[in-house]
């Protein structure tokens, strides 16, 4: 479960970073 949670968080962070770059 930890791995799944970590992977999910990383994906979410990547999405946030992408949005910041667009801004």
MOKA-V654540 format. One record per pair of residues at least 24 apart in sequence whose ideal C-beta (glycine too) atoms are under 7 Angstrom apart, sorted by the first residue. I is the first residue (numbers start at 0). J is the second residue. D is the distance in Angstrom with one decimal. If there is no record, write none. Layout:
[[I & J & D] [I & J & D]]
//
This chain:
none
//
